[in-house]
Amino acid sequence: MNTYRTIVNNNEYIISVSELNDVPELQENNVACDEISEYYCDLIKHILLCIFTLGIWAMIWVYRTTILLNKSPDAEYYNPITQLLLYIFIPFYSVFWIYKHAQRIDSLSKKYGVNSDISIICLILGIFVPIAAILIMQDKINAICLVSRRN
């Protein structure tokens, strides 16, 4: 069973996905979010896809993550295709993309009551170990997905 540890309004919860409806603070912070749960990706699966596809999955992930983060109500819109092309062809744009989208994940996390402050960590890891930054970002996306699901 999937369990998730979250802190909402200074209260710590360790809950299973099926218990999400029983936590009023989580219900208050949810926005209509059926589409967000489709962006959940197990971290082991994510690592294996990144490695065995020789980075092709990372490019797909950049496209999908840009689409997800565009769904945040107060987020600036980024064209996913443009972001992907810049990520592929412009040197060091990947570091900028990781930092900006980690900030967007932080802001989306706040809307769902998930504590997140990953932008600086992802910036540093994006320079030296980009796959680690991507994994941290996917982990936060997974946390948002778990909180947003309603069984």
Secondary structure as UniProt FT lines:
FT   STRAND          3..8
FT   TURN            9..10
FT   STRAND          11..16
FT   HELIX           17..22
FT   HELIX           24..29
FT   TURN            34..35
FT   HELIX           36..39
FT   HELIX           43..52
FT   TURN            53..55
FT   HELIX           56..70
FT   TURN            73..74
FT   HELIX           80..89
FT   TURN            91..92
FT   HELIX           93..112
FT   HELIX           119..128
FT   HELIX           130..148
//
